[in-house]
Amino acid sequence: MTTTLCGTARAALVLTLGITACSKETTTPASPTLASQGTTNDAAAINGVMLQGFYWDVPISNAQGTWWQVLGSQASEFAAAGFTAVWLPPAYKGWNPNQNPAAMDEGYGVYDRYDLGEFNQKGSVATRYGTLAQLQNCITALHGQNLQVYEDMVMNHLNGADSPETITMTDGSTASLYTKFTYPGRGTTYSNYNWQWYNFNGQGKTGGFYQWHAWDFDTYDNNEAYDALLGDEIRYSDVNQVNETIAWGKWLTTKLNLDGYRIDAAPHMLTSFLNTWFDQVNSTKKFAVSEAWFDQVSYLTDYVSRTGGRTSLFDFPLHNLFVAMSAGNGSWDMQGLKNAGFTDVDGVHSVSFVDNHDTDNNGQSPVVNLKMLAYAYILLREKGYPCVFYKDYYTYNLGAPIKTLMGIRKTSALGAGAEYASADTPDYYAYSRAGDGTTTAGHKGLMLVLNDGGADITSKTITSPFKSATLTDKTGNYPGTITTNSSGVGTFPVKARSWSVWVVN
């Protein structure tokens, strides 16, 4: 989710949101000792590729059944393509007054975090994606193909409370707002936590927010206010909510046998809370990536520092470069891809991506043109953990060329990466992987060349790592072979508006 979701497009939803509480506030949790992120149980550590297994408005009904049944039926296909992990959408009961039933919300308007499609609430037993049994069968199918499963953790807010309360605002005014969650369909199954107004800081309304407690978020280099996002904003400066959300995280991890987490709207929550959550819920160092929608690399590196390396981050600055390349549609300077994004600065904590459910939603900031050049860039790079968007792979029919690139990644995207500043031009970008030092076929590295221009580039000479070698474009985009001399010098061509990956035969 992104901050833009709390604007007018969400006005009808935000206006009628509600919340509740458990016990009155006590003490604020202390910031824990910082610890570095581990790589155990981490598909990123094996040169993996993550699949975002959904998009914003996935169909409620499909030929295979629910969305959980769709993903389960494709598990073997995902594995065969080379994916190593699947990021699932929010699996719990949401609430959206514009949906019929309201429980068909995409999951980011979360109502009950303990209802995974098991209880008749908000007009449905199933969530938008299906029932609990279908979800568990889906995860079993994914695990059966050695695919790791990451769940989308929405912890910033709750929506759609069951009854109103009269609340005094920070400006002295009063209002009757839906802020009490009693979960009549679930009762006390799994949790008896009683959310009430004092467990929250405020509630969304058209054009702004009601506020009755101080916002509890951390300011970052860009000094933006992050707390007010959507719905009833959970107050993590009160230890009760911290403890309850930790208990829920542990429960969900066990219930679904999760291998990792995607944290929604991370900067909107108190950073000390997230650090505590990671330490207690993710004590075994499963993979975790957070959505921190920062447009500058320095803001992402600052966030990694403040979270002690506990979480990876999506590389939004790199995505923005791909958007610029798309908008230029041949006129953008490809030299902007040299040493680009957060991925180049901190590849260990970077998840590189081209588009996701938010950037693609309603034309927010999608990469429309030259998208495969962007995928070639992230899938063959030495740094970063690449994430492929389901809608790109299936709906936009990029599955075949992406699968080809993932195959090349597995066999040839090995060894040190190198840029070629002297060879790059406004239309041409080159990048190599030196190989892993073995003589195994296909392990000798590669030369990636990208061209966003309208003409073939056939005479670009580069001193490569590959001496006295014959190479073939494994994408099939450029026919024939090329050779290098004893110094590694060769000509690496590429078609117009295309990509080539030259690999030693």
PLY file of the C-alpha trace (Angstrom):
ply
format ascii 1.0
element vertex 505
property float x
property float y
property float z
element edge 504
property int vertex1
property int vertex2
end_header
0.00 0.00 0.00
1.11 3.57 -0.54
0.21 6.94 0.93
-1.78 7.85 -2.17
-4.43 5.34 -1.15
-5.68 7.66 1.58
-6.72 10.35 -0.92
-10.04 10.94 -2.62
-10.00 7.52 -4.27
-10.45 6.02 -0.80
-12.78 8.70 0.57
-15.87 6.52 0.81
-13.93 3.80 2.57
-12.05 6.10 4.91
-15.15 8.02 5.98
-16.84 5.03 7.55
-13.89 3.22 9.10
-13.91 2.08 12.70
-11.72 0.77 15.56
-11.51 -0.41 19.24
-9.13 -1.31 22.09
-8.01 -3.77 24.73
-6.70 -2.08 27.82
-5.68 1.48 28.63
-2.22 2.59 27.61
0.75 1.69 29.78
4.38 2.27 28.83
6.09 2.79 25.51
8.36 -0.12 24.54
12.05 0.69 24.61
14.00 0.53 21.37
15.67 -2.90 21.20
19.33 -3.50 20.57
19.94 -3.40 16.82
20.95 -6.61 15.11
21.86 -7.39 11.52
19.48 -9.29 9.27
20.28 -12.95 8.80
20.03 -14.99 5.62
18.76 -18.28 7.05
15.58 -19.61 5.45
16.04 -16.98 2.77
15.44 -17.62 -0.93
17.48 -14.51 -1.68
20.57 -16.33 -0.45
20.35 -18.87 -3.27
20.22 -16.38 -6.15
16.44 -16.60 -6.04
13.63 -14.69 -7.70
10.45 -13.65 -5.88
7.04 -13.59 -7.54
4.48 -11.08 -6.33
1.57 -13.49 -6.55
-1.25 -10.98 -7.07
-2.20 -7.55 -8.37
-4.59 -4.90 -7.07
-7.91 -6.12 -8.46
-7.44 -9.85 -8.95
-10.71 -11.50 -9.97
-12.84 -12.91 -7.17
-13.95 -15.78 -9.40
-11.60 -17.58 -11.81
-11.65 -20.68 -13.95
-9.68 -22.47 -11.24
-11.91 -21.06 -8.47
-10.70 -18.54 -5.90
-7.35 -16.75 -6.10
-5.85 -19.18 -3.58
-6.86 -21.98 -5.92
-5.35 -20.13 -8.88
-1.98 -19.81 -7.14
-2.06 -23.38 -5.88
-2.75 -24.69 -9.37
0.23 -22.77 -10.74
2.77 -23.90 -8.11
4.61 -26.34 -10.38
4.61 -23.75 -13.16
6.17 -21.16 -10.84
8.90 -23.57 -9.80
9.63 -24.65 -13.37
9.99 -21.01 -14.40
12.68 -20.50 -11.74
10.80 -18.67 -9.01
11.95 -19.51 -5.49
9.38 -17.61 -3.39
5.85 -16.26 -3.72
4.58 -13.14 -1.97
0.91 -13.60 -1.07
-1.65 -10.79 -0.67
-3.08 -9.97 2.79
-4.82 -13.19 3.75
-7.17 -11.83 6.42
-10.67 -10.39 6.39
-10.86 -6.87 4.99
-13.62 -4.31 4.79
-14.57 -2.02 1.96
-18.06 -0.46 1.81
-17.78 -0.23 -1.97
-17.45 -4.02 -2.29
-20.38 -6.43 -2.14
-19.86 -8.17 0.16
-17.58 -5.76 2.03
-15.22 -8.64 2.86
-14.05 -8.66 -0.77
-11.62 -5.84 0.05
-8.10 -6.44 -1.29
-6.96 -7.01 2.29
-5.28 -3.65 2.93
-8.51 -2.36 4.48
-8.02 -5.00 7.18
-10.91 -5.68 9.55
-9.95 -8.87 11.42
-6.37 -10.12 11.29
-7.38 -13.47 12.82
-10.02 -14.24 10.21
-8.30 -15.98 7.31
-11.54 -16.86 5.58
-13.00 -18.91 8.41
-15.78 -16.81 9.97
-18.95 -15.22 8.62
-18.04 -11.55 8.98
-18.75 -8.48 6.84
-21.08 -10.51 4.65
-18.82 -13.42 3.79
-16.90 -16.35 5.21
-14.29 -16.16 2.45
-11.93 -13.25 1.97
-11.45 -11.82 -1.52
-8.96 -14.61 -2.14
-10.89 -17.58 -0.72
-11.32 -19.61 2.45
-8.82 -20.68 5.10
-8.82 -24.26 3.80
-8.09 -23.03 0.26
-5.28 -20.81 1.56
-3.68 -23.69 3.45
-3.96 -25.94 0.40
-2.34 -23.21 -1.70
0.60 -22.91 0.70
0.96 -26.69 0.82
1.13 -26.75 -2.98
3.74 -23.97 -3.06
5.85 -25.62 -0.36
5.52 -28.91 -2.24
7.39 -27.25 -5.11
10.09 -25.91 -2.75
8.71 -22.39 -3.09
8.95 -20.16 -0.04
5.86 -18.23 1.03
5.90 -14.60 2.19
2.76 -13.07 3.68
1.78 -9.41 3.37
1.62 -8.02 6.93
-0.73 -5.00 7.27
-0.14 -3.66 10.78
-0.68 0.10 10.52
-4.47 0.29 10.82
-7.84 -1.44 11.11
-11.08 -0.72 9.22
-14.79 -1.27 9.63
-15.39 -1.31 13.40
-18.53 -2.93 14.78
-19.90 -0.09 16.95
-19.34 3.64 17.64
-17.82 5.49 20.59
-17.88 9.19 21.53
-14.33 10.55 21.44
-12.81 13.91 22.41
-10.38 15.18 19.79
-7.07 16.97 20.32
-8.80 20.25 19.43
-11.46 19.75 22.15
-14.30 18.79 19.81
-16.16 15.51 20.14
-17.36 13.03 17.57
-19.16 9.70 17.52
-17.01 7.35 15.47
-16.97 3.66 14.74
-13.93 2.60 16.75
-14.96 -0.52 18.68
-14.14 -3.98 17.33
-15.96 -6.89 18.94
-15.78 -9.35 16.03
-19.23 -10.92 16.55
-18.57 -13.54 13.87
-15.34 -14.79 15.44
-15.83 -13.95 19.10
-12.75 -14.82 21.15
-11.42 -17.59 18.90
-7.64 -17.17 18.58
-7.67 -13.82 20.46
-9.87 -11.98 22.96
-8.22 -8.60 22.37
-10.84 -5.84 22.48
-9.91 -2.92 20.26
-11.39 0.44 21.35
-10.79 4.12 20.63
-7.82 4.46 23.00
-5.85 1.86 21.02
-5.73 4.28 18.10
-4.43 7.77 17.39
-7.04 8.85 14.85
-9.38 7.87 12.07
-9.58 8.77 8.42
-12.27 11.03 7.06
-12.86 12.73 3.73
-10.10 15.26 3.20
-8.17 14.42 6.36
-8.25 12.64 9.72
-9.90 12.82 13.10
-7.18 12.86 15.76
-7.44 12.19 19.49
-3.86 11.08 20.32
-0.55 12.38 19.03
0.64 10.61 15.89
3.41 8.18 16.82
5.75 7.82 13.88
9.41 8.62 13.31
10.50 11.48 11.07
13.00 10.76 8.33
15.32 12.84 6.16
12.49 14.17 4.02
10.54 15.28 7.14
7.22 13.99 5.85
4.46 12.99 8.28
3.78 9.31 7.81
1.33 8.29 10.49
-1.97 9.37 8.91
-2.51 6.85 6.13
-5.81 5.00 6.21
-8.53 3.90 8.60
-8.08 3.66 12.36
-4.39 4.25 12.99
-3.02 1.82 15.59
-1.17 3.46 18.48
2.16 1.68 18.87
3.46 4.07 21.51
1.21 2.00 23.82
2.78 -1.36 24.66
-0.58 -3.17 24.64
-0.91 -2.88 20.87
2.75 -3.85 20.47
2.26 -7.04 22.45
-0.99 -7.93 20.68
0.51 -7.43 17.21
3.53 -9.53 18.16
1.21 -12.29 19.38
-0.72 -12.09 16.12
2.49 -12.23 14.07
3.64 -15.37 15.87
0.22 -16.95 15.49
0.03 -16.21 11.77
3.57 -17.47 11.15
2.71 -20.79 12.76
-0.81 -21.05 11.34
0.41 -20.62 7.74
3.94 -21.99 8.13
5.36 -18.77 6.67
8.88 -18.41 5.32
8.97 -14.62 5.37
7.14 -11.33 5.43
6.35 -8.26 3.37
5.65 -5.32 5.71
3.05 -2.87 4.42
3.47 0.90 4.94
6.48 0.53 7.25
7.31 4.25 7.78
3.75 4.88 8.95
4.45 2.84 12.07
6.69 3.55 15.05
10.13 2.22 14.14
10.89 0.96 17.65
7.73 -1.15 17.43
8.82 -2.70 14.14
12.29 -3.46 15.52
10.69 -5.20 18.50
8.29 -7.04 16.17
11.13 -8.30 13.99
13.15 -9.43 17.01
10.29 -11.36 18.61
8.29 -12.62 15.62
11.21 -13.18 13.27
13.75 -14.52 15.74
14.86 -17.21 13.28
15.74 -14.54 10.69
13.26 -15.42 8.00
13.32 -13.13 5.00
11.57 -9.78 5.48
11.06 -6.88 3.08
9.32 -3.62 3.94
7.47 -1.09 1.85
9.15 2.25 2.53
8.05 4.37 -0.41
11.04 6.70 -0.43
12.17 8.26 -3.70
15.76 8.89 -2.66
18.42 6.29 -1.95
19.65 8.16 1.14
16.22 7.80 2.77
16.31 4.04 2.25
19.82 3.70 3.65
18.73 5.76 6.65
15.76 3.44 7.18
18.01 0.36 7.03
20.19 1.98 9.67
17.27 2.80 11.96
15.92 -0.72 11.68
19.36 -2.25 12.24
19.30 -4.20 9.00
16.34 -6.27 10.17
14.47 -5.78 6.91
15.15 -5.45 3.21
13.47 -2.62 1.30
11.91 -2.28 -2.13
14.03 -0.17 -4.48
11.59 2.61 -5.40
14.33 4.94 -6.72
15.28 2.26 -9.28
11.61 1.81 -10.20
11.44 5.57 -10.78
14.35 5.33 -13.23
12.47 2.64 -15.14
9.42 4.92 -15.22
11.60 7.70 -16.66
12.99 5.29 -19.26
9.43 4.25 -20.13
8.25 7.85 -20.44
11.23 8.71 -22.64
10.36 5.75 -24.84
13.69 5.98 -26.64
14.74 9.51 -25.76
15.86 8.83 -22.17
19.61 8.65 -21.51
20.41 5.01 -20.76
23.55 6.09 -18.92
21.19 6.76 -16.02
21.23 2.99 -15.37
24.88 3.00 -14.33
25.28 2.16 -10.63
21.59 2.92 -10.16
19.24 2.90 -7.22
19.33 1.51 -3.71
20.27 -1.85 -5.25
23.70 -0.57 -6.20
24.32 0.98 -2.77
23.03 -1.86 -0.59
22.29 -4.97 -2.61
22.01 -7.11 0.54
18.93 -5.17 1.69
17.45 -4.35 -1.70
14.49 -5.96 -3.43
14.52 -4.72 -7.00
11.29 -4.61 -8.98
9.79 -3.13 -12.13
6.14 -2.72 -11.08
3.86 -3.84 -8.26
0.18 -3.76 -7.28
0.39 -0.08 -6.27
2.48 1.34 -9.11
0.32 -0.47 -11.69
-2.99 0.44 -10.00
-5.02 3.04 -11.92
-1.97 4.23 -13.82
-0.22 5.50 -10.71
3.39 5.08 -11.90
3.61 2.08 -14.21
6.46 1.14 -16.52
4.62 0.92 -19.84
7.32 1.01 -22.51
10.56 -0.98 -22.73
9.56 -3.02 -19.68
11.66 -6.04 -20.66
14.79 -3.89 -20.59
14.01 -3.19 -16.95
13.47 -6.88 -16.21
16.74 -7.82 -17.91
18.46 -5.23 -15.72
17.15 -6.53 -12.37
17.22 -10.26 -13.16
20.85 -10.41 -14.28
22.40 -7.96 -11.85
24.88 -9.05 -9.18
23.11 -7.08 -6.47
19.54 -7.15 -5.21
16.80 -9.74 -4.83
14.53 -9.35 -7.89
10.74 -9.47 -7.66
8.58 -10.22 -10.72
5.03 -8.84 -10.85
2.32 -11.46 -11.55
0.43 -9.13 -13.89
3.55 -8.58 -16.00
4.21 -12.30 -16.23
0.65 -13.35 -17.09
-1.72 -10.50 -17.97
0.82 -8.46 -19.96
2.21 -11.63 -21.60
5.84 -11.13 -20.61
6.11 -14.59 -19.08
8.13 -16.21 -21.88
10.95 -13.63 -22.06
11.04 -13.27 -18.26
11.32 -17.06 -17.91
14.20 -17.03 -20.39
16.00 -14.39 -18.35
15.45 -16.37 -15.15
17.01 -19.40 -16.82
20.03 -17.32 -17.81
20.18 -15.94 -14.26
20.43 -19.44 -12.84
23.16 -20.68 -15.15
25.15 -17.59 -16.10
24.39 -14.57 -13.89
27.27 -15.47 -11.61
30.40 -13.74 -10.43
31.34 -10.09 -10.14
29.34 -7.49 -12.03
30.91 -4.66 -14.03
29.66 -1.45 -15.63
31.05 -0.05 -18.92
30.95 3.70 -18.65
33.11 4.27 -21.74
30.81 2.12 -23.88
27.48 3.49 -22.69
25.59 6.01 -24.80
22.12 7.60 -24.54
20.74 4.48 -26.27
23.15 1.73 -25.23
23.88 0.21 -21.82
26.26 -2.69 -21.11
26.85 -4.78 -17.99
28.75 -8.02 -17.45
28.97 -10.87 -14.95
32.44 -12.41 -14.88
31.34 -15.96 -14.04
32.08 -18.08 -11.00
35.55 -19.28 -12.00
34.47 -22.80 -12.92
34.63 -24.47 -16.30
31.04 -25.66 -16.05
29.10 -24.93 -19.23
27.08 -21.76 -18.85
28.86 -20.67 -15.66
31.33 -18.42 -17.45
29.30 -15.24 -17.06
27.47 -12.99 -19.48
27.34 -9.60 -21.19
23.99 -7.82 -20.99
23.34 -5.07 -23.53
20.23 -2.87 -23.65
19.08 -0.54 -26.42
16.12 1.82 -26.06
16.75 3.49 -29.41
15.00 2.99 -32.73
18.01 1.56 -34.61
20.08 -1.60 -34.21
23.49 -1.08 -32.61
25.99 -3.39 -34.30
29.44 -1.88 -33.88
29.85 -1.29 -30.15
33.25 -2.61 -29.05
33.83 -3.56 -25.38
36.74 -5.11 -23.48
34.87 -7.94 -21.78
35.95 -10.53 -19.18
35.73 -13.22 -21.87
39.03 -13.82 -23.69
39.25 -15.71 -26.98
35.63 -16.76 -26.59
32.63 -17.43 -28.78
29.35 -16.12 -27.40
25.67 -16.52 -28.26
22.72 -14.30 -27.37
20.78 -16.68 -25.13
17.61 -14.59 -25.39
17.40 -15.39 -29.10
16.89 -11.71 -29.85
20.09 -11.41 -31.91
21.06 -14.24 -34.30
24.45 -15.81 -34.78
27.57 -15.71 -32.64
30.29 -13.22 -31.81
33.94 -13.74 -30.88
36.40 -11.90 -28.67
40.19 -11.65 -29.02
42.83 -12.69 -26.52
42.28 -9.46 -24.58
38.49 -9.98 -24.34
37.72 -7.28 -26.88
34.61 -7.92 -28.93
31.65 -6.28 -30.60
28.39 -6.78 -28.67
25.36 -5.94 -30.86
21.72 -5.48 -29.88
18.56 -4.92 -31.87
16.52 -1.71 -31.72
14.39 -1.35 -28.56
15.67 -4.70 -27.39
18.00 -6.60 -25.08
20.64 -9.25 -25.65
22.51 -11.48 -23.21
25.74 -12.75 -24.70
26.94 -15.96 -23.00
30.12 -17.95 -23.62
29.33 -21.12 -25.55
0 1
1 2
2 3
3 4
4 5
5 6
6 7
7 8
8 9
9 10
10 11
11 12
12 13
13 14
14 15
15 16
16 17
17 18
18 19
19 20
20 21
21 22
22 23
23 24
24 25
25 26
26 27
27 28
28 29
29 30
30 31
31 32
32 33
33 34
34 35
35 36
36 37
37 38
38 39
39 40
40 41
41 42
42 43
43 44
44 45
45 46
46 47
47 48
48 49
49 50
50 51
51 52
52 53
53 54
54 55
55 56
56 57
57 58
58 59
59 60
60 61
61 62
62 63
63 64
64 65
65 66
66 67
67 68
68 69
69 70
70 71
71 72
72 73
73 74
74 75
75 76
76 77
77 78
78 79
79 80
80 81
81 82
82 83
83 84
84 85
85 86
86 87
87 88
88 89
89 90
90 91
91 92
92 93
93 94
94 95
95 96
96 97
97 98
98 99
99 100
100 101
101 102
102 103
103 104
104 105
105 106
106 107
107 108
108 109
109 110
110 111
111 112
112 113
113 114
114 115
115 116
116 117
117 118
118 119
119 120
120 121
121 122
122 123
123 124
124 125
125 126
126 127
127 128
128 129
129 130
130 131
131 132
132 133
133 134
134 135
135 136
136 137
137 138
138 139
139 140
140 141
141 142
142 143
143 144
144 145
145 146
146 147
147 148
148 149
149 150
150 151
151 152
152 153
153 154
154 155
155 156
156 157
157 158
158 159
159 160
160 161
161 162
162 163
163 164
164 165
165 166
166 167
167 168
168 169
169 170
170 171
171 172
172 173
173 174
174 175
175 176
176 177
177 178
178 179
179 180
180 181
181 182
182 183
183 184
184 185
185 186
186 187
187 188
188 189
189 190
190 191
191 192
192 193
193 194
194 195
195 196
196 197
197 198
198 199
199 200
200 201
201 202
202 203
203 204
204 205
205 206
206 207
207 208
208 209
209 210
210 211
211 212
212 213
213 214
214 215
215 216
216 217
217 218
218 219
219 220
220 221
221 222
222 223
223 224
224 225
225 226
226 227
227 228
228 229
229 230
230 231
231 232
232 233
233 234
234 235
235 236
236 237
237 238
238 239
239 240
240 241
241 242
242 243
243 244
244 245
245 246
246 247
247 248
248 249
249 250
250 251
251 252
252 253
253 254
254 255
255 256
256 257
257 258
258 259
259 260
260 261
261 262
262 263
263 264
264 265
265 266
266 267
267 268
268 269
269 270
270 271
271 272
272 273
273 274
274 275
275 276
276 277
277 278
278 279
279 280
280 281
281 282
282 283
283 284
284 285
285 286
286 287
287 288
288 289
289 290
290 291
291 292
292 293
293 294
294 295
295 296
296 297
297 298
298 299
299 300
300 301
301 302
302 303
303 304
304 305
305 306
306 307
307 308
308 309
309 310
310 311
311 312
312 313
313 314
314 315
315 316
316 317
317 318
318 319
319 320
320 321
321 322
322 323
323 324
324 325
325 326
326 327
327 328
328 329
329 330
330 331
331 332
332 333
333 334
334 335
335 336
336 337
337 338
338 339
339 340
340 341
341 342
342 343
343 344
344 345
345 346
346 347
347 348
348 349
349 350
350 351
351 352
352 353
353 354
354 355
355 356
356 357
357 358
358 359
359 360
360 361
361 362
362 363
363 364
364 365
365 366
366 367
367 368
368 369
369 370
370 371
371 372
372 373
373 374
374 375
375 376
376 377
377 378
378 379
379 380
380 381
381 382
382 383
383 384
384 385
385 386
386 387
387 388
388 389
389 390
390 391
391 392
392 393
393 394
394 395
395 396
396 397
397 398
398 399
399 400
400 401
401 402
402 403
403 404
404 405
405 406
406 407
407 408
408 409
409 410
410 411
411 412
412 413
413 414
414 415
415 416
416 417
417 418
418 419
419 420
420 421
421 422
422 423
423 424
424 425
425 426
426 427
427 428
428 429
429 430
430 431
431 432
432 433
433 434
434 435
435 436
436 437
437 438
438 439
439 440
440 441
441 442
442 443
443 444
444 445
445 446
446 447
447 448
448 449
449 450
450 451
451 452
452 453
453 454
454 455
455 456
456 457
457 458
458 459
459 460
460 461
461 462
462 463
463 464
464 465
465 466
466 467
467 468
468 469
469 470
470 471
471 472
472 473
473 474
474 475
475 476
476 477
477 478
478 479
479 480
480 481
481 482
482 483
483 484
484 485
485 486
486 487
487 488
488 489
489 490
490 491
491 492
492 493
493 494
494 495
495 496
496 497
497 498
498 499
499 500
500 501
501 502
502 503
503 504
